[in-house]
Amino acid sequence: MTRVYIYCEGQTEESFVDKVLYPYLLDIGIIVVPIVCQTKRTAVKKYRGGVRDYAKIRKELTMLCRQHRSEYVTTMFDYLAMPENTPGIASDIRDLYERMEAIESAIDADIGEANCHFHFMVHEFEGILFSRPESFRLIADDDVVSRVRKIRDSYPTPEHIDDSPETAPSKRLEALIPRYAKIINGSLLSIDMGLDVIMGQCPYFRKWIAGIAAMGTS
C-alpha cells in the first residue's frame, strides 16, 4: 500500500478525505491520511482549521514533508481563502487553471521539498458540490435544487463559480439553505454524487486525483 498525506485547511476537507477519497483510493492501493492545519496550540488544547498567515502553512507543511520524505504529500486548501502573503498569490494570469498551477508551483518552490505537491480547491471546497445539483434533494426542496442548478449552469464548470467573498460557493449555499452544515452536509452530498461525477465536472480536481492515483503505480 502507498501512503499519501493530505494537509487540509479544516475539518470539512478532513471529512471529505476520510469518507470519500479514502474508500475510492484504497481500491487502487493508496491510503490517504488527512492532516488538519493547526491554527493555535495551548498546553491543553489544539485548535484546528483555517489560517490567516502563510508562514503557518509553510512551517507545518515543511515539517510534514520532512517527516515523510519518501512519501507523497499534497494539500486541500481553498484558493479563495489563502493569505495575502502566499507566494505567487497576486498572479494576474487570466486563465484560471494556469493561474492555479503557477501559484502552486511558487508554493512548492518556497517549501523546497521534493515530495511537496501543493493543491488548491478552486475556488473553494464547496464548489465541487455543484457537480450534481440533484443531490441537494437530500437536504433541501425542489426549489433549492432548481436554484443550485441555475447557478451551476451559469459557469463553465463548478470550479469557475466566482470567487467573491460575498458570492463564493459556500456563501451561496448558506443563503439558499440557512441550516447548511459544512462538515456533515459536505460529506453527505459528495458521497451521494460520487467521486466519478465530481471528477467529470471539475477538471482541476480530476487532475489532482489522477496525480495521487499515479502514486499507486509508481
TORVOVO-236343 format. One line per 5 residues: number of its first residue (from 1); their letters; for each residue x, y, z of N, C-alpha, C. Coordinates in nm, 4 decimals, m for minus. Atoms other than C-alpha are relative to their C-alpha. Layout:
// residues N
NUM) A) X/Y/Z/X/Y/Z/X/Y/Z | ...
***
This chain:
// residues 218
1) MTRVY) 0.0826/m0.1201/0.0000/0.0000/0.0000/0.0000/0.0873/0.1269/0.0000 | m0.0672/m0.1289/0.0037/0.1161/0.3528/m0.0841/m0.0746/0.0973/0.0906 | 0.0624/m0.0957/m0.0916/0.0533/0.6211/0.1772/0.0193/0.1427/m0.0523 | m0.0029/m0.1383/0.0447/m0.0341/0.9789/0.0764/m0.0571/0.0878/0.1105 | 0.0445/m0.0923/m0.1046/m0.0626/1.2635/0.3271/m0.0637/0.1231/m0.0643
6) IYCEG) 0.0712/m0.1160/0.0526/m0.3165/1.5384/0.2581/m0.0153/0.1030/0.1112 | 0.0029/m0.1098/m0.0974/m0.2590/1.8573/0.4551/m0.1221/0.0868/m0.0316 | 0.1308/m0.0599/0.0247/m0.6063/2.0121/0.4939/m0.0186/0.1338/0.0714 | 0.0311/m0.1287/m0.0602/m0.7410/2.3564/0.5663/m0.0867/m0.0136/0.1242 | 0.0915/0.0123/m0.1136/m1.0105/2.2328/0.8054/m0.0699/m0.1341/0.0062
11) QTEES) 0.0688/0.1258/m0.0248/m1.2488/1.9648/0.9234/m0.0940/m0.0407/m0.1124 | 0.0826/0.0347/0.1156/m1.4719/1.9852/0.6156/0.0814/m0.0837/m0.0979 | m0.0871/0.0734/0.0901/m1.1825/1.8730/0.3997/0.0430/m0.1337/0.0606 | m0.0383/0.1241/m0.0688/m1.0750/1.6151/0.6587/m0.1096/m0.1050/m0.0153 | 0.1129/0.0919/0.0130/m1.4225/1.4594/0.6499/m0.0107/m0.0526/m0.1431
16) FVDKV) 0.0057/0.0407/0.1404/m1.4183/1.4523/0.2689/0.1084/m0.1031/m0.0309 | m0.1093/0.0955/0.0227/m1.0814/1.2760/0.2662/m0.0346/m0.1355/0.0614 | 0.0307/0.1248/m0.0709/m1.1945/1.0172/0.5221/m0.1158/m0.0773/m0.0633 | 0.1233/0.0664/0.0422/m1.5384/0.9460/0.3771/m0.0150/m0.0188/m0.1509 | 0.0138/0.0088/0.1453/m1.4960/0.9979/0.0041/0.1296/m0.0453/m0.0683
21) LYPYL) m0.1258/0.0365/0.0650/m1.1314/0.9868/m0.1028/0.0558/m0.1330/0.0486 | m0.0613/0.1215/m0.0558/m1.0210/0.7100/0.1318/m0.0525/m0.1283/m0.0655 | 0.0483/0.1254/0.0605/m1.2542/0.4323/0.0056/0.0266/m0.0081/m0.1495 | m0.0232/0.0000/0.1443/m1.2087/0.5371/m0.3569/0.1436/m0.0389/m0.0325 | m0.1407/0.0243/0.0291/m0.8289/0.5335/m0.3487/0.0519/m0.1298/0.0606
26) LDIGI) m0.0422/0.1258/m0.0607/m0.7995/0.2307/m0.1227/m0.0101/m0.1145/m0.0998 | 0.0202/0.1047/0.1003/m0.9264/0.0190/m0.4115/0.1160/m0.0104/m0.0979 | m0.1154/0.0065/0.0895/m0.6143/0.1076/m0.6097/0.1310/0.0013/0.0790 | m0.1200/0.0187/m0.0804/m0.3724/0.0530/m0.3239/0.0598/0.1242/0.0613 | m0.0497/m0.1247/m0.0590/m0.3451/0.4047/m0.1837/m0.0773/0.0322/0.1271
31) IVVPI) 0.0610/m0.0413/m0.1261/m0.4101/0.5062/0.1760/0.0239/0.1499/0.0159 | m0.0136/m0.1444/m0.0196/m0.4810/0.8769/0.2181/m0.0195/0.0337/0.1475 | 0.0013/m0.0385/m0.1412/m0.4151/1.0353/0.5559/m0.0178/0.1516/0.0103 | 0.0188/m0.1448/m0.0135/m0.5664/1.3798/0.6294/0.0721/0.0553/0.1233 | m0.0652/m0.0716/m0.1095/m0.3647/1.6202/0.8456/m0.0558/0.1419/0.0002
36) VCQTK) 0.0635/m0.1308/m0.0028/m0.5576/1.9313/0.9534/0.0961/0.1052/0.0546 | m0.0822/m0.1130/m0.0420/m0.3766/2.2631/0.9820/m0.0321/0.0391/0.1433 | 0.0176/m0.0423/m0.1385/m0.3242/2.3569/1.3467/0.0152/0.1518/0.0078 | m0.0058/m0.1459/m0.0025/m0.4123/2.7229/1.3892/0.0526/0.0565/0.1306 | m0.0424/m0.0497/m0.1304/m0.3294/2.7514/1.7577/0.0234/m0.1177/0.0927
41) RTAVK) m0.0263/0.1046/m0.0978/m0.1815/2.5397/2.0334/0.0111/0.0621/0.1394 | m0.0197/m0.0379/m0.1388/m0.2088/2.5733/2.4097/0.0438/m0.1250/0.0735 | m0.0465/0.1156/m0.0777/m0.0955/2.3451/2.6884/m0.1055/m0.1093/0.0079 | 0.1056/0.1002/m0.0180/m0.4328/2.1700/2.6985/m0.0851/m0.0221/m0.1235 | 0.0910/0.0131/0.1131/m0.5928/2.2158/2.3588/0.0653/0.0421/m0.1306
46) KYRGG) m0.0426/m0.0381/0.1331/m0.5254/2.2275/1.9847/m0.1221/0.0542/m0.0753 | 0.1069/m0.0574/0.0798/m0.7361/2.4474/1.7569/0.0279/m0.0323/m0.1464 | m0.0249/0.0473/0.1348/m0.7859/2.3152/1.4053/m0.0870/0.0731/m0.1019 | 0.0746/m0.0528/0.1118/m0.8867/2.4669/1.0751/0.0137/0.1485/m0.0203 | m0.0099/m0.1416/0.0329/m0.8497/2.7989/0.8959/0.1390/0.0543/0.0269
51) VRDYA) m0.1331/m0.0557/m0.0180/m0.5332/3.0014/0.8570/0.0054/0.1396/m0.0611 | m0.0075/m0.1383/0.0474/m0.4557/3.3733/0.8178/0.1391/0.0400/m0.0446 | m0.1379/m0.0352/0.0315/m0.0801/3.3656/0.7711/0.0667/m0.1169/m0.0715 | m0.0667/0.1054/0.0761/0.1087/3.1700/0.5052/0.1144/m0.0625/0.0779 | m0.1126/0.0527/m0.0770/0.4017/3.1313/0.7469/m0.0415/m0.1237/0.0797
56) KIRKE) 0.0508/0.1156/m0.0742/0.1844/2.8908/0.9465/m0.0077/m0.1225/m0.0903 | 0.0084/0.1094/0.0965/0.1160/2.6792/0.6401/0.1396/m0.0503/m0.0347 | m0.1361/0.0355/0.0401/0.4815/2.6862/0.5389/0.0688/m0.0842/0.1067 | m0.0658/0.0706/m0.1097/0.6028/2.5728/0.8793/m0.0521/m0.1422/0.0141 | 0.0585/0.1325/m0.0217/0.3610/2.2831/0.9181/0.0167/m0.0907/m0.1220
61) LTMLC) m0.0151/0.0813/0.1208/0.3789/2.1681/0.5551/0.1443/m0.0458/m0.0181 | m0.1413/0.0374/0.0090/0.7583/2.1721/0.5567/0.0317/m0.1126/0.0984 | m0.0222/0.1027/m0.1006/0.7607/1.9685/0.8768/m0.0595/m0.1339/m0.0443 | 0.0655/0.1223/0.0452/0.5158/1.7173/0.7311/0.0790/m0.0661/m0.1121 | m0.0787/0.0546/0.1113/0.7207/1.6763/0.4137/0.1298/m0.0636/0.0483
66) RQHRS) m0.1270/0.0524/m0.0509/1.0412/1.6219/0.6116/m0.0206/m0.1251/0.0847 | 0.0309/0.1194/m0.0790/0.8769/1.3691/0.8417/m0.0285/m0.1207/m0.0882 | 0.0394/0.1074/0.0917/0.7644/1.1670/0.5389/0.0665/0.0208/m0.1363 | m0.0755/m0.0337/0.1206/1.0387/1.2318/0.2828/m0.0218/m0.0986/m0.1144 | 0.0148/0.1011/0.1056/0.9784/0.9082/0.0937/m0.1451/m0.0164/m0.0447
71) EYVTT) 0.1416/0.0136/0.0331/0.6035/0.9622/0.0672/m0.0552/0.1295/m0.0614 | 0.0649/m0.1100/0.0723/0.3723/1.1892/m0.1352/m0.0785/0.0869/0.0978 | 0.0720/m0.0931/m0.0867/0.2453/1.4998/0.0451/m0.0698/0.1037/m0.0885 | 0.0755/m0.0970/0.0777/m0.0302/1.7141/m0.1032/m0.0919/0.0778/0.0942 | 0.0813/m0.0882/m0.0845/m0.2889/1.9639/0.0191/m0.1421/0.0155/m0.0518
76) MFDYL) 0.1362/m0.0428/0.0366/m0.6539/2.0707/0.0177/m0.0246/0.1347/0.0670 | 0.0219/m0.1350/m0.0503/m0.6647/2.4482/0.0643/m0.0848/0.0769/m0.1009 | 0.0829/m0.0815/0.0873/m0.9297/2.6832/m0.0740/0.0820/0.1160/m0.0556 | m0.0690/m0.1128/0.0624/m0.7761/2.9246/m0.3225/m0.0563/0.1324/0.0517 | 0.0672/m0.1223/m0.0442/m1.0297/3.1855/m0.2120/0.0488/0.0488/0.1361
81) AMPEN) m0.0318/m0.0366/m0.1386/m0.9104/3.1759/0.1494/0.1498/0.0118/0.0297 | m0.1435/m0.0047/m0.0265/m0.5338/3.1805/0.1029/0.0440/0.1384/0.0462 | m0.0503/m0.1279/m0.0523/m0.3465/3.4524/0.2973/0.0673/0.0844/m0.1083 | m0.0556/m0.0915/0.0988/m0.2220/3.7594/0.1113/0.1508/m0.0153/m0.0171 | m0.1451/0.0148/0.0105/0.1417/3.6700/0.1834/0.0417/m0.1344/m0.0587
86) TPGIA) m0.0308/0.1263/0.0673/0.1204/3.3387/m0.0041/0.0823/0.0267/m0.1257 | m0.0804/m0.0204/0.1212/0.3916/3.3116/m0.2738/m0.0849/m0.0107/m0.1269 | 0.0673/0.0041/0.1289/0.2536/3.3942/m0.6176/m0.1478/0.0330/0.0011 | 0.1452/m0.0149/m0.0099/m0.0976/3.4687/m0.4892/m0.0511/0.1206/m0.0786 | 0.0419/m0.1192/0.0739/m0.1046/3.8054/m0.6683/0.0064/m0.0194/m0.1506
91) SDIRD) m0.0090/0.0268/0.1439/m0.0652/3.6379/m1.0072/m0.1240/0.0501/m0.0734 | 0.1117/m0.0508/0.0790/m0.2781/3.8017/m1.2753/m0.0195/m0.0796/m0.1287 | 0.0220/0.0865/0.1165/m0.2694/3.5130/m1.5223/m0.1497/m0.0163/m0.0217 | 0.1429/m0.0039/0.0272/m0.6076/3.5262/m1.6905/m0.0663/m0.1380/0.0088 | 0.0584/0.1348/m0.0021/m0.6687/3.1538/m1.7398/0.0009/m0.0552/0.1427
96) LYERM) 0.0140/0.0452/m0.1386/m0.7976/3.0119/m1.4108/0.0957/m0.1127/0.0343 | m0.0811/0.1168/m0.0329/m0.6188/2.6781/m1.4242/0.1494/0.0282/m0.0124 | m0.1410/m0.0374/0.0125/m0.2905/2.8228/m1.5470/0.0441/0.0825/0.1200 | m0.0324/m0.0801/m0.1187/m0.3024/3.0712/m1.2593/0.0171/m0.0887/0.1221 | m0.0122/0.0915/m0.1134/m0.3611/2.7915/m1.0077/0.1328/m0.0752/m0.0044
101) EAIES) m0.1253/0.0747/0.0138/m0.0678/2.5934/m1.1433/0.1209/0.0872/0.0318 | m0.1121/m0.0911/m0.0250/0.1603/2.8969/m1.1292/0.0167/0.0271/0.1488 | m0.0088/m0.0274/m0.1439/0.0752/2.9724/m0.7662/0.0433/m0.1247/0.0759 | m0.0411/0.1258/m0.0649/0.1041/2.6079/m0.6620/0.1496/m0.0240/m0.0193 | m0.1431/0.0187/0.0269/0.4460/2.5916/m0.8280/0.0843/0.0948/0.0843
106) AIDAD) m0.0723/m0.0968/m0.0826/0.5538/2.9056/m0.6425/0.0051/m0.0465/0.1456 | 0.0027/0.0512/m0.1377/0.4480/2.7493/m0.3123/0.0929/m0.1201/0.0135 | m0.0879/0.1170/m0.0041/0.6220/2.4198/m0.3914/0.1469/0.0423/0.0033 | m0.1382/m0.0497/0.0037/0.9407/2.6121/m0.4718/0.0382/0.0621/0.1335 | m0.0271/m0.0629/m0.1293/0.9119/2.8068/m0.1469/0.0184/m0.1044/0.1096
111) IGEAN) m0.0140/0.1086/m0.0990/0.8648/2.4891/0.0568/0.1333/m0.0713/m0.0214 | m0.1309/0.0561/0.0313/1.1631/2.3365/m0.1208/0.0181/m0.1468/0.0347 | m0.0081/0.1431/m0.0281/1.0814/1.9719/m0.0525/m0.0517/m0.0773/m0.1217 | 0.0321/0.0708/0.1236/1.0746/1.7253/m0.3425/m0.1347/m0.0711/0.0037 | 0.1258/0.0753/m0.0109/0.7683/1.5423/m0.2088/m0.1210/0.0894/0.0229
116) CHFHF) 0.1100/m0.0941/m0.0214/0.5544/1.8564/m0.1763/m0.0735/0.0267/m0.1315 | 0.0828/m0.0216/0.1190/0.2669/1.8846/m0.4255/m0.1233/0.0793/0.0430 | 0.1083/m0.0843/m0.0499/0.0508/2.1797/m0.3243/m0.1177/m0.0013/m0.0969 | 0.1206/0.0020/0.0826/m0.3095/2.1700/m0.4467/m0.1068/0.0919/0.0562 | 0.1124/m0.0853/m0.0367/m0.5906/2.4255/m0.4435/m0.1329/m0.0662/m0.0336
121) MVHEF) 0.1389/0.0227/0.0367/m0.9615/2.3594/m0.4271/m0.0459/0.1311/m0.0637 | 0.0322/m0.1193/0.0775/m1.0906/2.6015/m0.6901/m0.1524/0.0182/m0.0110 | m0.0656/m0.1025/m0.0802/m1.2265/2.8375/m0.5777/0.0016/m0.0398/0.1475 | 0.0016/0.0556/m0.1350/m1.3184/2.6540/m0.2579/m0.0677/m0.1354/m0.0028 | 0.0530/0.1364/m0.0050/m1.4261/2.3070/m0.1459/m0.1451/m0.0083/m0.0456
126) EGILF) 0.1428/0.0073/0.0299/m1.7974/2.3842/m0.1754/m0.0315/0.0085/m0.1487 | 0.0221/m0.0071/0.1438/m1.7552/2.4460/m0.5473/m0.0313/m0.1361/m0.0600 | 0.0209/0.1324/0.0592/m1.7367/2.0743/m0.6212/m0.1389/m0.0560/0.0294 | 0.1327/0.0499/m0.0351/m2.0764/2.0237/m0.4560/m0.1047/0.0406/m0.1028 | 0.0903/m0.0385/0.1088/m2.2354/2.1941/m0.7580/0.0119/m0.0954/m0.1184
131) SRPES) m0.0200/0.0957/0.1087/m2.1249/1.8972/m0.9693/m0.1279/m0.0750/m0.0359 | 0.1271/0.0696/0.0258/m2.4643/1.7310/m0.9321/m0.1083/0.0642/0.0871 | 0.1013/m0.0713/m0.0791/m2.7386/1.9697/m0.8149/m0.1105/m0.0886/0.0556 | 0.1075/0.0886/m0.0458/m2.9893/1.6862/m0.7844/0.0281/m0.0628/0.1354 | m0.0351/0.0571/m0.1301/m2.8002/1.5567/m0.4821/m0.0521/0.0850/0.1159
136) FRLIA) 0.0490/m0.0887/m0.1057/m2.9281/1.8569/m0.2870/m0.1415/m0.0351/0.0459 | 0.1310/0.0477/m0.0463/m3.2667/1.6823/m0.2646/0.0117/m0.0716/0.1348 | m0.0224/0.0655/m0.1296/m3.1125/1.5057/0.0339/m0.0208/0.0964/0.1156 | 0.0050/m0.0966/m0.1107/m3.1171/1.8273/0.2355/m0.0878/0.1212/m0.0287 | 0.0784/m0.1184/0.0356/m3.3451/2.0734/0.0526/m0.1140/m0.0361/m0.0945
141) DDDVV) 0.1148/0.0255/0.0868/m3.6644/2.1069/m0.1507/0.0346/0.0256/m0.1469 | m0.0245/m0.0108/0.1432/m3.7033/2.1177/m0.5286/0.0331/0.1421/m0.0443 | m0.0299/m0.1380/0.0349/m3.6931/2.4966/m0.5374/0.1481/0.0301/0.0183 | m0.1437/m0.0190/m0.0249/m3.3449/2.4977/m0.3846/0.0815/m0.0748/m0.1044 | m0.0714/0.0786/0.1011/m3.2340/2.2229/m0.6220/0.0030/0.0759/m0.1326
146) SRVRK) 0.0075/m0.0764/0.1243/m3.3508/2.4352/m0.9167/0.0934/0.1199/0.0034 | m0.0881/m0.1157/m0.0123/m3.1591/2.7353/m0.7853/0.1471/m0.0409/m0.0058 | m0.1371/0.0513/0.0081/m2.8441/2.5292/m0.7381/0.0331/m0.0321/m0.1457 | m0.0196/0.0320/0.1409/m2.8859/2.4048/m1.0961/0.0216/0.1269/m0.0832 | m0.0138/m0.1257/0.0730/m2.9258/2.7617/m1.2236/0.1387/0.0599/0.0200
151) IRDSY) m0.1356/m0.0494/m0.0280/m2.6022/2.8651/m1.0513/0.1021/m0.0817/m0.0773 | m0.0948/0.0882/0.0695/m2.4183/2.5635/m1.1888/0.0020/0.0264/m0.1501 | 0.0083/m0.0181/0.1447/m2.5400/2.6245/m1.5418/0.0505/0.1360/m0.0466 | m0.0482/m0.1341/0.0344/m2.4149/2.9836/m1.5295/0.1521/0.0051/m0.0170 | m0.1461/0.0038/0.0049/m2.0484/2.8731/m1.5252/0.0473/m0.1197/m0.0813
156) PTPEH) m0.0529/0.1109/0.0803/m1.8295/2.6509/m1.7469/0.0143/m0.1289/0.0804 | m0.0146/0.1149/m0.0898/m1.7529/2.4202/m1.4524/m0.0309/0.0471/0.1421 | 0.0190/m0.0400/m0.1400/m1.8280/2.4153/m1.0772/0.1207/0.0757/0.0551 | m0.1214/m0.0661/m0.0479/m1.4683/2.5288/m1.0283/0.0063/0.1469/m0.0412 | 0.0006/m0.1385/0.0460/m1.5443/2.8545/m1.2097/m0.1013/0.0870/0.0745
161) IDDSP) 0.0959/m0.0802/m0.0757/m1.8216/2.9627/m0.9729/0.0781/0.1061/0.0749 | m0.0875/m0.1129/m0.0289/m1.6980/3.3053/m0.8802/0.0580/0.0024/0.1419 | m0.0800/m0.0007/m0.1227/m1.4550/3.3905/m0.6045/m0.0212/0.1219/0.0874 | 0.0285/m0.1136/m0.0883/m1.6155/3.6955/m0.4482/m0.0302/m0.0502/0.1405 | 0.0297/0.0428/m0.1376/m1.6239/3.6686/m0.0674/m0.1486/m0.0033/0.0310
166) ETAPS) 0.1437/m0.0064/m0.0261/m1.9941/3.7541/m0.0836/m0.0787/m0.1049/m0.0783 | 0.0756/0.0930/0.0843/m2.0956/3.5135/m0.3610/0.0776/m0.1277/m0.0320 | m0.0751/0.1245/0.0162/m1.8488/3.2279/m0.3254/m0.0952/m0.1191/0.0176 | 0.0879/0.1163/m0.0105/m1.9941/2.8742/m0.3420/m0.0582/m0.0231/0.1393 | 0.0499/0.0245/m0.1362/m2.0195/2.8360/0.0366/m0.1029/0.1048/0.0407
171) KRLEA) 0.0937/m0.1071/m0.0342/m2.1938/3.1736/0.0729/m0.1333/m0.0204/m0.0713 | 0.1217/0.0273/0.0753/m2.4430/3.0795/m0.1962/m0.0812/m0.1104/0.0677 | 0.0703/0.1109/m0.0646/m2.5270/2.7531/m0.0212/m0.0593/0.0416/0.1342 | 0.0514/m0.0468/m0.1293/m2.5647/2.9194/0.3172/m0.1218/0.0904/m0.0174 | 0.1147/m0.0864/0.0272/m2.8051/3.1729/0.1622/m0.1219/m0.0814/m0.0426
176) LIPRY) 0.1091/0.0845/0.0476/m3.0117/2.9018/m0.0046/m0.0518/m0.0949/0.1071 | 0.0337/0.0995/m0.1026/m3.0039/2.6615/0.2912/0.0494/0.0538/0.1343 | m0.0430/m0.0651/m0.1253/m2.9934/2.8563/0.6221/0.0626/m0.0939/0.1023 | m0.0546/0.0956/m0.0976/m2.9183/2.5431/0.8236/0.1099/m0.0874/m0.0607 | m0.1046/0.0776/0.0651/m2.6477/2.4220/0.5889/0.1177/m0.0217/0.0951
181) AKIIN) m0.1107/0.0374/m0.0891/m2.3807/2.2370/0.7911/0.1164/m0.0469/m0.0864 | m0.1089/0.0238/0.0940/m2.0486/2.2442/0.6068/0.0599/m0.1399/0.0089 | m0.0684/0.1288/m0.0143/m1.8892/1.9310/0.7503/m0.0925/m0.1162/m0.0321 | 0.0934/0.1111/0.0179/m2.1902/1.6992/0.7654/m0.0592/m0.0010/m0.1400 | 0.0649/m0.0048/0.1309/m2.3670/1.8158/0.4516/0.0997/m0.0133/m0.1139
186) GSLLS) m0.1017/0.0107/0.1034/m2.0462/1.8470/0.2520/0.0335/m0.1443/m0.0312 | m0.0294/0.1421/0.0198/m1.9678/1.4794/0.3041/m0.1210/m0.0743/m0.0551 | 0.1231/0.0669/0.0439/m2.3302/1.3680/0.2596/m0.0234/0.0211/m0.1493 | 0.0242/m0.0323/0.1403/m2.3655/1.5451/m0.0740/0.1053/m0.0621/m0.0912 | m0.1069/0.0530/0.0850/m2.0272/1.4381/m0.2115/m0.0059/m0.1523/m0.0069
191) IDMGL) 0.0164/0.1459/0.0024/m2.0906/1.0745/m0.1148/m0.1121/m0.0368/m0.0961 | 0.1143/0.0301/0.0865/m2.4274/1.0825/m0.2928/0.0343/0.0177/m0.1476 | m0.0304/m0.0230/0.1413/m2.2916/1.2300/m0.6153/0.1140/m0.0880/m0.0494 | m0.1087/0.0896/0.0364/m1.9799/1.0140/m0.6124/0.1196/0.0709/m0.0609 | m0.1232/m0.0639/0.0450/m1.6198/1.0945/m0.6959/0.0104/0.0044/m0.1523
196) DVIMG) m0.0074/0.0004/0.1467/m1.6555/0.9987/m1.0627/m0.0782/0.1171/m0.0594 | 0.0794/m0.1139/0.0470/m1.9285/1.2608/m1.1119/0.0756/0.1303/0.0253 | m0.0749/m0.1212/m0.0338/m1.7211/1.5249/m0.9337/0.1176/0.0183/m0.0955 | m0.1144/m0.0098/0.0911/m1.4153/1.4455/m1.1455/m0.0440/0.0321/m0.1420 | 0.0511/m0.0280/0.1334/m1.6269/1.4550/m1.4600/m0.0365/0.1462/m0.0201
201) QCPYF) 0.0416/m0.1398/0.0060/m1.7413/1.8082/m1.3777/0.1127/0.0982/0.0320 | m0.1044/m0.0896/m0.0522/m1.4238/1.9510/m1.2211/0.1385/m0.0431/m0.0495 | m0.1269/0.0421/0.0600/m1.1131/1.9203/m1.4430/0.1230/0.0151/0.0898 | m0.1187/m0.0206/m0.0838/m0.8650/2.0642/m1.1945/0.0039/m0.1009/0.1141 | 0.0102/0.1011/m0.1044/m0.9861/1.8361/m0.9198/0.0359/m0.1372/m0.0565
206) RKWIA) m0.0285/0.1292/0.0636/m0.9710/1.5392/m1.1605/0.1501/m0.0191/m0.0209 | m0.1442/0.0076/0.0211/m0.6092/1.6189/m1.2449/0.0728/m0.0303/0.1309 | m0.0601/0.0245/m0.1312/m0.5244/1.6232/m0.8747/m0.0147/m0.1463/0.0415 | 0.0242/0.1404/m0.0350/m0.6828/1.2838/m0.8138/0.0844/m0.0921/m0.0870 | m0.0821/0.0825/0.0881/m0.5016/1.1422/m1.1167/0.1454/m0.0008/0.0455
211) GIAAM) m0.1368/m0.0069/m0.0509/m0.1721/1.2625/m0.9708/0.0194/m0.0874/0.1231 | m0.0063/0.0864/m0.1182/m0.2464/1.0881/m0.6424/m0.0051/m0.1461/m0.0428 | 0.0169/0.1387/0.0438/m0.3600/0.7719/m0.8202/0.1271/m0.0548/m0.0640 | m0.1240/0.0431/0.0650/m0.0341/0.7621/m1.0146/0.1013/m0.0516/0.1016 | m0.0921/0.0462/m0.1042/0.1470/0.7076/m0.6842/m0.0175/m0.1492/0.0262
216) GTS) 0.0257/0.1424/m0.0221/m0.0159/0.3659/m0.6642/0.0628/m0.0894/m0.1027 | m0.0599/0.0797/0.1059/0.1521/0.2565/m0.9843/0.1491/0.0301/m0.0187 | m0.1414/m0.0392/0.0144/0.4942/0.4195/m0.9356/0.0907/m0.0921/0.0809
***
